[in-house]
């Protein structure tokens, strides 16, 4: 009798897709990192613009845009499907009342 040996398939360790990164402990798509970095740059620019007014105001303005970018990422990007922000914006601007009404089942016979 011939003994058949089973084939052993070695699996690669779990790998994250190249376009998914971890930002502050939650997984986001790679392009979302640019939203956070744009918040950092906007914070620096706001601080530069607010510096002639008052140094404390400049410090507050330096923190606000990065915090807003993190809030945006948490609300619209993290654990949401792709293009969720555009869906949310469409629902807020048009709403369910401006959409074409859906028919409620049943057979519709043409009027004769």
FENKA-V420850 format. One record per pair of residues at least 12 apart in sequence whose C-alpha atoms are under 8 Angstrom apart, sorted by the first residue. I is the first residue (numbers start at 1). GAP is how many residues later the second one is. D is the distance in whole Angstrom. If there is no record, write none. Layout:
i=I gap=GAP d=D
i=I gap=GAP d=D
//
This chain:
i=18 gap=12 d=8
i=19 gap=12 d=8
i=26 gap=52 d=7
i=27 gap=51 d=6
i=27 gap=52 d=7
i=28 gap=49 d=7
i=28 gap=50 d=5
i=28 gap=51 d=7
i=32 gap=41 d=7
i=32 gap=45 d=8
i=35 gap=34 d=6
i=35 gap=38 d=8
i=36 gap=30 d=6
i=36 gap=33 d=6
i=36 gap=34 d=7
i=36 gap=37 d=8
i=37 gap=29 d=8
i=38 gap=28 d=8
i=39 gap=26 d=5
i=39 gap=27 d=4
i=39 gap=28 d=8
i=39 gap=29 d=7
i=39 gap=30 d=5
i=40 gap=22 d=8
i=40 gap=25 d=7
i=40 gap=26 d=5
i=42 gap=20 d=8
i=42 gap=23 d=6
i=42 gap=24 d=8
i=43 gap=18 d=6
i=43 gap=19 d=4
i=43 gap=20 d=6
i=43 gap=21 d=7
i=43 gap=22 d=5
i=43 gap=23 d=6
i=44 gap=18 d=6
i=45 gap=17 d=8
i=46 gap=12 d=7
i=46 gap=15 d=6
i=46 gap=16 d=6
i=47 gap=12 d=6
i=47 gap=13 d=8
i=47 gap=14 d=5
i=47 gap=15 d=5
//
